[in-house]
Structures are given as structure tokens and as C-alpha cells.
Amino acid sequence: MSEQTWTIESIRDALGNPTLAQRFLSEINRAPAHELLAVFAKWQGIAQRTLDAVQRGREIAAAEARGEEPPGQWIDVTDRVLRDAERIRSRGAA
């Protein structure tokens, strides 16, 4: 989708989340004329990264459905997450 011609509508749609889309529309509508291109470029990047993440997620899900390892390099941080969770629990957090 990197060859896509970006418009306000396509950025809004690519964001997927209604709250995020509303934030984009609010920013683009309130931007002064001399800042419009910068605001548009910022949100175009966010939209592209969102689409890229969705595509990676679909590729991972398809690989797992086929019983394969997910594509890409993965760093297992399970032990760190478990240690952090235990530390938080020991301080009385729910």
C-alpha cells in the first residue's frame, strides 16, 4: 500500500480506530495553513505504520495457522515480563 495516493479520507480509514481517526481529523481541521503539510505528513506516517503493522500481524497469523514459526526475528522477553509482574505484585498492585 506504499504506492497509495494518500488523502485525508484514506488516512482516516487506514487509522482504523475511530478515536484516533477523530484526533487526526481534529488536528488537520485546526491546523493553520502553513502547518497543514506537516500535520498531513505526520498522520500519513502514522497511517502507513498502522497498515504495515496490520500486514505483519496477518502474516504472523497465517504462519501460525500453517503451524510455522512466525516470520522475522523475535526476542523472548517472557522471563523479564514475569519478573516485572512479580515485582509489581509484591508492591501490592492488582
All heavy atoms as an XYZ file, in Angstrom:
740
protein
N       0.823     -1.192      0.000
C       0.000      0.000      0.000
C       0.866      1.254      0.000
O       0.384      2.364      0.024
C      -0.921     -0.048      1.215
C      -2.104      0.855      1.071
S      -3.472      0.261      2.080
C      -4.690      1.390      1.532
N       2.172      1.092     -0.050
C       3.055      2.247     -0.035
C       2.937      3.063     -1.315
O       3.339      4.207     -1.350
C       4.497      1.805      0.189
O       4.874      0.920     -0.831
N       2.382      2.486     -2.373
C       2.204      3.197     -3.630
C       0.882      3.966     -3.651
O       0.538      4.587     -4.624
C       2.247      2.198     -4.785
C       3.471      1.313     -4.749
C       4.359      1.521     -5.948
O       3.921      2.148     -6.910
O       5.480      1.040     -5.903
N       0.161      3.903     -2.560
C      -1.137      4.548     -2.453
C      -0.995      6.072     -2.518
O      -0.059      6.647     -1.999
C      -1.769      4.161     -1.116
C      -3.048      4.887     -0.817
C      -3.673      4.400      0.477
O      -3.286      3.386      1.006
N      -4.638      5.135      0.960
N      -1.968      6.700     -3.163
C      -2.074      8.143     -3.108
C      -2.842      8.482     -1.851
O      -4.004      8.110     -1.702
C      -2.813      8.682     -4.350
O      -2.090      8.294     -5.514
C      -2.938     10.183     -4.298
N      -2.179      9.143     -0.920
C      -2.796      9.441      0.370
C      -3.699     10.658      0.275
O      -3.347     11.654     -0.343
C      -1.727      9.671      1.428
C      -1.026      8.407      1.818
C       0.201      7.989      1.391
C      -1.510      7.403      2.691
N       0.506      6.777      1.957
C      -0.528      6.392      2.763
C      -2.677      7.250      3.429
C      -0.685      5.252      3.544
C      -2.829      6.115      4.207
C      -1.838      5.129      4.266
N      -4.860     10.531      0.877
C      -5.811     11.629      1.003
C      -6.230     11.704      2.468
O      -5.919     10.801      3.256
C      -7.078     11.381      0.145
O      -7.746     10.216      0.666
C      -6.738     11.184     -1.327
N      -6.939     12.750      2.836
C      -7.449     12.833      4.200
C      -8.341     11.625      4.484
O      -8.251     11.002      5.539
C      -8.185     14.170      4.415
C      -7.152     15.313      4.435
C      -9.016     14.146      5.697
C      -7.740     16.699      4.488
N      -9.165     11.269      3.527
C     -10.059     10.127      3.703
C      -9.286      8.815      3.850
O      -9.609      7.998      4.720
C     -11.021     10.040      2.524
C     -12.025      8.910      2.646
C     -12.983      8.868      1.485
O     -12.546      9.041      0.322
O     -14.179      8.672      1.734
N      -8.262      8.603      3.025
C      -7.526      7.337      3.114
C      -6.712      7.249      4.397
O      -6.563      6.165      4.964
C      -6.637      7.136      1.877
O      -5.609      8.099      1.818
N      -6.204      8.362      4.883
C      -5.506      8.356      6.174
C      -6.495      8.004      7.277
O      -6.241      7.140      8.113
C      -4.813      9.707      6.443
C      -3.640      9.891      5.483
C      -4.345      9.793      7.895
C      -3.002     11.262      5.544
N      -7.635      8.664      7.272
C      -8.660      8.389      8.279
C      -9.038      6.907      8.280
O      -9.091      6.261      9.325
C      -9.908      9.235      8.012
C     -10.985      9.049      9.089
C     -12.371      9.334      8.594
N     -12.704      8.444      7.479
C     -13.541      8.752      6.514
N     -14.136      9.925      6.479
N     -13.798      7.909      5.537
N      -9.261      6.349      7.108
C      -9.649      4.949      7.004
C      -8.531      4.009      7.464
O      -8.785      3.003      8.120
C     -10.056      4.598      5.574
C     -11.337      5.289      5.136
O     -12.068      5.830      6.001
O     -11.597      5.295      3.917
N      -7.297      4.338      7.118
C      -6.167      3.479      7.465
C      -5.915      3.441      8.970
O      -5.411      2.451      9.494
C      -4.907      3.944      6.743
N      -6.279      4.502      9.664
C      -6.049      4.539     11.106
C      -6.871      3.483     11.833
O      -6.447      2.958     12.856
C      -6.349      5.935     11.654
C      -5.371      7.011     11.181
C      -5.856      8.389     11.589
C      -3.966      6.743     11.687
N      -8.044      3.159     11.279
C      -8.833      2.055     11.807
C      -9.577      2.340     13.095
O     -10.720      1.953     13.235
N      -8.975      3.005     14.017
C      -9.580      3.278     15.318
C     -10.349      4.586     15.240
O      -9.783      5.626     14.898
C      -8.454      3.361     16.360
C      -8.951      3.712     17.731
O      -9.502      4.781     17.950
N      -8.712      2.817     18.667
N     -11.649      4.580     15.560
C     -12.454      5.803     15.441
C     -11.923      6.972     16.284
O     -11.961      8.117     15.847
C     -13.843      5.380     15.916
C     -13.879      3.912     15.745
C     -12.473      3.429     15.952
N     -11.415      6.687     17.461
C     -10.889      7.752     18.314
C      -9.648      8.371     17.686
O      -9.490      9.596     17.657
C     -10.574      7.208     19.726
O     -11.761      6.637     20.275
C     -10.055      8.304     20.630
N      -8.774      7.528     17.160
C      -7.562      8.016     16.504
C      -7.917      8.776     15.231
O      -7.335      9.839     14.950
C      -6.643      6.839     16.188
C      -5.208      7.151     15.822
C      -4.514      7.946     16.916
C      -4.452      5.862     15.555
N      -8.865      8.279     14.484
C      -9.306      8.959     13.267
C      -9.878     10.330     13.597
O      -9.605     11.318     12.897
C     -10.339      8.104     12.523
N     -10.639     10.418     14.679
C     -11.204     11.710     15.087
C     -10.103     12.673     15.506
O     -10.168     13.870     15.207
C     -12.207     11.513     16.234
C     -12.941     12.787     16.598
C     -13.676     13.397     15.415
O     -14.354     12.707     14.662
N     -13.530     14.691     15.220
N      -9.088     12.155     16.168
C      -7.959     13.013     16.562
C      -7.257     13.574     15.324
O      -6.909     14.745     15.269
C      -6.988     12.210     17.422
C      -5.849     13.023     17.955
C      -5.045     12.227     18.942
N      -3.721     12.792     19.054
C      -2.680     12.160     19.520
N      -2.800     10.932     19.968
N      -1.510     12.733     19.564
N      -7.048     12.699     14.328
C      -6.439     13.151     13.075
C      -7.281     14.249     12.428
O      -6.760     15.308     12.058
C      -6.281     11.968     12.111
C      -6.138     12.373     10.671
C      -5.059     13.125     10.244
C      -7.105     12.018      9.737
C      -4.935     13.507      8.911
C      -6.990     12.394      8.419
C      -5.900     13.143      8.008
N      -8.581     13.986     12.284
C      -9.450     14.973     11.645
C      -9.458     16.291     12.415
O      -9.457     17.369     11.814
C     -10.870     14.423     11.517
C     -11.033     13.269     10.530
C     -12.435     12.685     10.615
C     -10.703     13.710      9.118
N      -9.426     16.213     13.708
C      -9.394     17.415     14.528
C      -8.112     18.207     14.283
O      -8.138     19.425     14.108
C      -9.511     17.027     16.005
O      -9.407     18.170     16.820
N      -6.979     17.497     14.271
C      -5.693     18.176     14.041
C      -5.612     18.791     12.649
O      -5.145     19.913     12.493
C      -4.524     17.218     14.255
C      -4.204     16.979     15.696
C      -2.920     16.191     15.889
O      -2.013     16.275     15.044
O      -2.831     15.482     16.913
N      -6.051     18.052     11.645
C      -5.943     18.557     10.277
C      -6.891     19.730     10.065
O      -6.575     20.680      9.347
C      -6.165     17.428      9.232
C      -5.515     17.789      7.887
C      -7.611     17.108      9.009
C      -4.057     17.589      7.801
N      -8.038     19.710     10.722
C      -9.003     20.795     10.572
C      -8.609     22.058     11.326
O      -9.010     23.155     10.944
C     -10.397     20.337     11.017
C     -11.053     19.460      9.980
O     -10.924     19.685      8.788
N     -11.748     18.441     10.441
N      -7.846     21.910     12.391
C      -7.446     23.076     13.173
C      -6.079     23.622     12.802
O      -5.682     24.683     13.273
C      -7.448     22.723     14.669
C      -8.850     22.560     15.234
C      -8.857     22.277     16.727
N      -8.309     20.938     16.987
C      -7.232     20.690     17.744
N      -6.611     21.648     18.341
N      -6.811     19.463     17.918
N      -5.356     22.931     11.948
C      -4.002     23.356     11.604
C      -4.031     24.638     10.765
O      -4.807     24.746      9.813
C      -3.284     22.253     10.826
N      -3.162     25.597     11.106
C      -3.033     26.787     10.262
C      -2.493     26.371      8.882
O      -1.823     25.345      8.751
C      -2.014     27.650     10.998
C      -1.906     27.084     12.372
C      -2.323     25.651     12.290
N      -2.781     27.159      7.893
C      -2.402     26.824      6.516
C      -0.923     26.467      6.386
O      -0.575     25.506      5.708
C      -2.751     27.981      5.583
N      -0.062     27.209      7.058
C       1.379     26.957      6.912
C       1.831     25.670      7.613
O       2.954     25.223      7.404
C       2.193     28.156      7.428
C       2.105     28.367      8.899
N       1.033     28.994      9.501
C       2.953     28.020      9.894
C       1.225     29.023     10.811
N       2.386     28.432     11.071
N       0.954     25.044      8.413
C       1.295     23.797      9.095
C       0.570     22.583      8.512
O       0.810     21.452      8.937
C       0.953     23.911     10.583
C       1.813     24.909     11.324
C       1.426     25.018     12.795
O       0.679     24.149     13.299
O       1.870     25.983     13.437
N      -0.306     22.798      7.544
C      -1.108     21.703      7.006
C      -0.262     20.552      6.465
O      -0.545     19.388      6.752
C      -2.035     22.203      5.902
C      -3.391     22.715      6.358
C      -4.141     23.335      5.190
C      -4.203     21.622      7.004
N       0.754     20.863      5.691
C       1.575     19.810      5.097
C       2.282     18.990      6.167
O       2.332     17.758      6.088
C       2.591     20.396      4.119
C       3.389     19.389      3.304
C       2.470     18.423      2.565
C       4.285     20.112      2.320
N       2.780     19.637      7.210
C       3.463     18.916      8.285
C       2.494     18.011      9.036
O       2.824     16.854      9.366
C       4.134     19.902      9.234
N       1.301     18.506      9.318
C       0.294     17.694     10.019
C      -0.110     16.510      9.138
O      -0.200     15.373      9.602
C      -0.935     18.550     10.412
C      -2.063     17.681     10.953
C      -0.533     19.610     11.422
N      -0.326     16.765      7.869
C      -0.693     15.705      6.930
C       0.412     14.644      6.883
O       0.134     13.443      6.973
C      -0.929     16.290      5.536
C      -1.450     15.293      4.547
C      -2.813     15.123      4.373
C      -0.582     14.543      3.778
C      -3.304     14.202      3.455
C      -1.064     13.617      2.864
C      -2.421     13.443      2.700
N       1.669     15.085      6.764
C       2.794     14.152      6.678
C       2.922     13.318      7.953
O       3.199     12.114      7.897
C       4.079     14.905      6.398
N       2.724     13.950      9.091
C       2.787     13.235     10.369
C       1.768     12.098     10.384
O       2.101     10.947     10.702
C       2.514     14.213     11.514
C       2.289     13.551     12.862
C       1.843     14.590     13.881
C       0.986     13.977     14.948
N       0.494     14.962     15.913
N       0.525     12.418     10.038
C      -0.534     11.416     10.090
C      -0.436     10.404      8.961
O      -0.837      9.249      9.121
C      -1.895     12.098     10.138
C      -2.151     12.634     11.510
C      -1.944     13.914     11.954
C      -2.616     11.893     12.630
N      -2.267     14.005     13.276
C      -2.693     12.783     13.719
C      -3.003     10.572     12.826
C      -3.111     12.384     14.987
C      -3.430     10.171     14.082
C      -3.475     11.067     15.133
N       0.120     10.801      7.837
C       0.357      9.838      6.754
C       1.327      8.767      7.250
O       1.124      7.575      7.000
C       0.928     10.537      5.522
C       1.258      9.582      4.397
C       1.954     10.284      3.241
O       2.055     11.504      3.197
N       2.449      9.515      2.306
N       2.364      9.187      7.947
C       3.328      8.232      8.504
C       2.678      7.296      9.514
O       2.929      6.082      9.516
N       1.847      7.844     10.378
C       1.141      7.022     11.365
C       0.238      6.011     10.656
O       0.207      4.830     11.013
C       0.332      7.908     12.337
C       1.280      8.736     13.213
C      -0.624      7.064     13.192
C       0.601      9.842     14.004
N      -0.474      6.467      9.641
C      -1.370      5.584      8.890
C      -0.580      4.481      8.193
O      -0.979      3.305      8.224
C      -2.183      6.385      7.873
N       0.551      4.821      7.592
C       1.360      3.819      6.892
C       1.911      2.793      7.866
O       1.885      1.594      7.609
C       2.502      4.477      6.119
C       3.300      3.488      5.277
C       2.460      2.839      4.196
O       1.930      3.532      3.345
N       2.327      1.521      4.231
N       2.389      3.255      9.024
C       2.905      2.316     10.024
C       1.791      1.421     10.561
O       2.012      0.237     10.838
C       3.612      3.070     11.158
C       4.950      3.666     10.716
C       5.740      4.246     11.872
N       5.077      5.353     12.540
C       5.107      6.618     12.125
N       5.751      6.942     11.010
N       4.494      7.573     12.817
N       0.585      1.961     10.671
C      -0.555      1.164     11.107
C      -0.854      0.068     10.088
O      -1.028     -1.102     10.446
C      -1.799      2.056     11.315
O      -1.500      3.023     12.329
C      -3.012      1.238     11.717
N      -0.896      0.442      8.815
C      -1.149     -0.562      7.769
C      -0.050     -1.611      7.730
O      -0.327     -2.805      7.564
C      -1.262      0.122      6.404
C      -2.499      0.979      6.186
C      -2.445      1.638      4.809
C      -3.770      0.162      6.340
N       1.194     -1.185      7.911
C       2.317     -2.125      7.920
C       2.199     -3.104      9.088
O       2.446     -4.301      8.934
C       3.651     -1.383      7.998
C       3.959     -0.575      6.740
O       3.299     -0.792      5.692
O       4.863      0.285      6.814
N       1.808     -2.598     10.256
C       1.649     -3.459     11.430
C       0.517     -4.464     11.222
O       0.646     -5.635     11.604
C       1.398     -2.608     12.669
N      -0.573     -4.017     10.629
C      -1.693     -4.921     10.343
C      -1.235     -6.018      9.389
O      -1.532     -7.204      9.593
C      -2.895     -4.142      9.767
C      -3.934     -5.086      9.177
C      -3.513     -3.253     10.838
N      -0.485     -5.643      8.367
C       0.002     -6.632      7.409
C       0.930     -7.636      8.087
O       0.820     -8.844      7.861
C       0.728     -5.957      6.243
C       1.215     -6.912      5.176
C       0.089     -7.737      4.564
O      -1.014     -7.263      4.368
N       0.378     -8.990      4.268
N       1.839     -7.158      8.950
C       2.727     -8.073      9.680
C       1.908     -9.021     10.564
O       2.201    -10.208     10.645
C       3.734     -7.297     10.524
C       4.885     -6.719      9.705
C       6.007     -6.189     10.583
N       5.589     -5.205     11.566
C       5.464     -3.898     11.350
N       5.739     -3.412     10.161
N       5.079     -3.081     12.316
N       0.884     -8.487     11.210
C       0.029     -9.324     12.049
C      -0.658    -10.406     11.250
O      -0.763    -11.560     11.695
N      -1.125    -10.055     10.068
C      -1.775    -11.053      9.207
C      -0.786    -12.134      8.767
O      -1.127    -13.313      8.700
C      -2.399    -10.372      7.993
C      -3.633     -9.581      8.349
C      -4.249     -8.906      7.148
N      -5.466     -8.198      7.553
C      -5.866     -7.079      7.033
N      -5.190     -6.508      6.042
N      -6.974     -6.497      7.458
N       0.441    -11.725      8.463
C       1.466    -12.690      8.054
C       1.800    -13.632      9.203
O       1.964    -14.840      9.005
C       2.716    -11.960      7.574
C       2.521    -11.243      6.252
C       3.662    -10.287      5.909
O       4.634    -10.192      6.689
O       3.559     -9.619      4.854
N       1.886    -13.084     10.419
C       2.167    -13.907     11.593
C       1.025    -14.888     11.836
O       1.242    -16.079     12.071
C       2.413    -13.029     12.831
C       3.739    -12.283     12.672
C       2.391    -13.843     14.116
C       3.930    -11.162     13.669
N      -0.209    -14.400     11.770
C      -1.371    -15.266     11.983
C      -1.432    -16.370     10.933
O      -1.731    -17.529     11.257
C      -2.654    -14.432     11.962
N      -1.130    -16.043      9.684
C      -1.155    -17.053      8.616
C      -0.078    -18.103      8.851
O      -0.324    -19.310      8.671
C      -0.967    -16.379      7.253
N       1.110    -17.679      9.265
C       2.192    -18.627      9.539
C       1.805    -19.552     10.693
O       2.005    -20.773     10.621
C       3.486    -17.883      9.855
N       1.249    -18.980     11.747
C       0.839    -19.803     12.887
C      -0.275    -20.766     12.496
O      -0.307    -21.907     12.959
C       0.430    -18.919     14.054
C       1.621    -18.251     14.708
C       1.251    -17.410     15.920
O       0.053    -17.104     16.114
O       2.173    -17.072     16.671
N      -1.202    -20.323     11.644
C      -2.284    -21.198     11.197
C      -1.740    -22.382     10.396
O      -2.332    -23.464     10.411
C      -3.294    -20.408     10.362
N      -0.625    -22.172      9.721
C       0.013    -23.256      8.962
C       0.928    -24.097      9.847
O       1.553    -25.040      9.373
C       0.829    -22.670      7.807
C       0.019    -21.997      6.722
C       0.877    -21.615      5.515
N       1.982    -20.744      5.852
C       1.960    -19.402      5.819
N       0.849    -18.786      5.441
N       3.015    -18.685      6.139
N       1.053    -23.727     11.123
C       1.915    -24.465     12.042
C       3.376    -24.084     11.912
O       4.262    -24.815     12.372
N       3.652    -22.938     11.317
C       5.027    -22.481     11.121
C       5.409    -21.464     12.195
O       4.550    -20.901     12.857
C       5.172    -21.804      9.746
C       4.817    -22.696      8.587
C       4.742    -21.929      7.275
O       4.907    -20.686      7.282
O       4.499    -22.572      6.239
N       6.699    -21.247     12.318
C       7.191    -20.185     13.188
C       6.832    -18.841     12.541
O       6.855    -18.715     11.317
C       8.704    -20.264     13.343
C       9.163    -21.407     14.219
C       8.793    -21.193     15.678
O       8.956    -20.071     16.187
O       8.326    -22.167     16.299
N       6.497    -17.851     13.343
C       6.203    -16.527     12.767
C       7.439    -15.975     12.059
O       8.564    -16.200     12.506
C       5.849    -15.657     13.971
C       5.842    -16.540     15.162
C       6.379    -17.872     14.779
N       7.232    -15.274     10.949
C       8.373    -14.721     10.220
C       9.053    -13.606     11.011
O       8.424    -12.940     11.829
C       7.736    -14.163      8.937
C       6.307    -13.942      9.287
C       5.956    -14.945     10.337
N      10.323    -13.422     10.774
C      11.072    -12.347     11.410
C      11.851    -12.837     12.612
O      11.796    -14.005     12.998
N      12.622    -11.917     13.184
C      13.397    -12.239     14.377
C      12.609    -11.847     15.610
O      12.037    -10.760     15.673
C      14.715    -11.471     14.379
C      15.755    -12.048     13.468
C      17.090    -11.373     13.722
O      17.153    -10.200     14.057
N      18.153    -12.121     13.559
N      12.595    -12.730     16.575
C      11.836    -12.492     17.795
C      12.743    -12.662     18.995
O      13.561    -13.564     19.058
C      10.655    -13.468     17.886
C       9.730    -13.278     16.749
C       9.750    -13.935     15.558
C       8.686    -12.321     16.647
N       8.763    -13.455     14.723
C       8.097    -12.474     15.373
C       8.173    -11.370     17.507
C       7.034    -11.694     14.948
C       7.107    -10.598     17.078
C       6.556    -10.772     15.811
N      12.605    -11.788     19.945
C      13.376    -11.871     21.178
C      12.401    -12.260     22.282
O      11.414    -11.564     22.518
C      14.052    -10.526     21.497
C      15.007    -10.161     20.362
C      14.766    -10.577     22.835
C      15.551     -8.747     20.463
N      12.680    -13.374     22.945
C      11.806    -13.854     24.008
C      12.078    -13.053     25.281
O      13.162    -13.119     25.845
C      12.054    -15.340     24.247
C      11.063    -15.944     25.235
O      10.288    -15.183     25.855
O      11.065    -17.174     25.380
N      11.096    -12.292     25.695
C      11.222    -11.476     26.905
C      10.282    -11.972     28.005
O       9.998    -11.250     28.959
C      10.967     -9.978     26.608
C      12.026     -9.421     25.679
C       9.577     -9.755     26.070
N       9.852    -13.224     27.879
C       8.911    -13.781     28.842
C       9.443    -13.678     30.261
O       8.726    -13.241     31.171
C       8.596    -15.252     28.504
O       8.108    -15.328     27.166
C       7.585    -15.845     29.472
N      10.702    -14.066     30.472
C      11.273    -14.031     31.820
C      11.277    -12.622     32.393
O      10.955    -12.410     33.559
C      12.694    -14.610     31.820
C      12.703    -16.101     31.535
O      11.677    -16.768     31.803
O      13.736    -16.595     31.030
N      11.625    -11.646     31.581
C      11.638    -10.261     32.048
C      10.230     -9.786     32.416
O      10.020     -9.152     33.443
C      12.238     -9.326     30.995
C      12.428     -7.908     31.553
C      12.816     -6.911     30.503
N      11.576     -6.506     29.841
C      11.477     -6.115     28.589
N      12.527     -6.070     27.822
N      10.313     -5.768     28.070
N       9.261    -10.136     31.592
C       7.879     -9.741     31.861
C       7.391    -10.389     33.154
O       6.750     -9.735     33.985
C       6.960    -10.107     30.672
C       5.500     -9.944     31.028
C       7.321     -9.272     29.462
N       7.704    -11.661     33.348
C       7.290    -12.346     34.571
C       7.954    -11.729     35.804
O       7.304    -11.560     36.847
C       7.605    -13.840     34.477
C       6.778    -14.619     33.447
C       7.283    -16.053     33.327
C       5.305    -14.580     33.803
N       9.245    -11.384     35.707
C       9.934    -10.724     36.831
C       9.301     -9.380     37.139
O       9.068     -9.041     38.306
C      11.416    -10.530     36.508
C      12.279    -11.742     36.724
C      13.775    -11.414     36.677
N      14.160    -10.589     35.539
C      14.525    -11.049     34.341
N      14.531    -12.348     34.117
N      14.868    -10.229     33.377
N       9.030     -8.601     36.089
C       8.397     -7.287     36.291
C       7.027     -7.439     36.937
O       6.663     -6.675     37.835
C       8.272     -6.530     34.966
C       9.603     -6.066     34.410
O      10.620     -6.142     35.145
O       9.636     -5.625     33.242
N       6.259     -8.424     36.482
C       4.923     -8.643     37.040
C       5.028     -9.033     38.513
O       4.247     -8.547     39.351
C       4.190     -9.721     36.244
N       5.977     -9.884     38.843
C       6.155    -10.285     40.244
C       6.568     -9.087     41.106
O       6.063     -8.910     42.216
C       7.205    -11.401     40.349
C       7.400    -11.900     41.763
C       6.122    -12.399     42.403
O       5.297    -13.006     41.704
O       5.950    -12.173     43.623
N       7.451     -8.268     40.594
C       7.888     -7.082     41.326
C       6.705     -6.148     41.576
O       6.530     -5.636     42.674
C       8.994     -6.358     40.554
C       9.591     -5.168     41.294
C      10.755     -4.559     40.582
N      10.668     -3.703     39.514
C       9.967     -3.563     38.370
N       9.279     -4.162     38.010
N       9.948     -2.762     37.463
N       5.868     -5.970     40.571
C       4.694     -5.102     40.712
C       3.709     -5.691     41.712
O       3.179     -4.995     42.564
C       4.035     -4.865     39.332
C       4.952     -4.002     38.464
C       2.658     -4.240     39.470
C       4.566     -3.978     36.993
N       3.488     -7.005     41.616
C       2.578     -7.654     42.568
C       3.089     -7.547     43.997
O       2.319     -7.372     44.934
C       2.372     -9.118     42.192
C       1.336     -9.332     41.110
C       0.947    -10.808     40.992
N       2.062    -11.648     40.595
C       2.430    -11.880     39.338
N       1.773    -11.330     38.351
N       3.452    -12.656     39.068
N       4.397     -7.632     44.163
C       4.963     -7.574     45.521
C       4.780     -6.206     46.163
O       4.843     -6.070     47.381
C       6.459     -7.942     45.501
O       7.218     -6.905     44.901
N       4.528     -5.178     45.341
C       4.271     -3.845     45.868
C       2.785     -3.614     46.129
O       2.370     -2.518     46.457
C       4.778     -2.776     44.896
C       6.292     -2.716     44.856
C       6.733     -1.533     44.067
N       6.823     -1.926     42.671
C       7.064     -1.112     41.661
N       7.205      0.177     41.876
N       7.146     -1.565     40.443
N       1.981     -4.644     45.921
C       0.565     -4.536     46.240
C      -0.309     -4.088     45.083
O      -1.475     -3.804     45.268
N       0.241     -4.025     43.881
C      -0.572     -3.644     42.720
C      -1.449     -4.815     42.330
O      -1.080     -5.965     42.468
C       0.316     -3.215     41.562
N      -2.628     -4.511     41.850
C      -3.566     -5.573     41.433
C      -3.181     -6.141     40.112
O      -2.614     -5.541     39.277
C      -4.970     -5.007     41.371
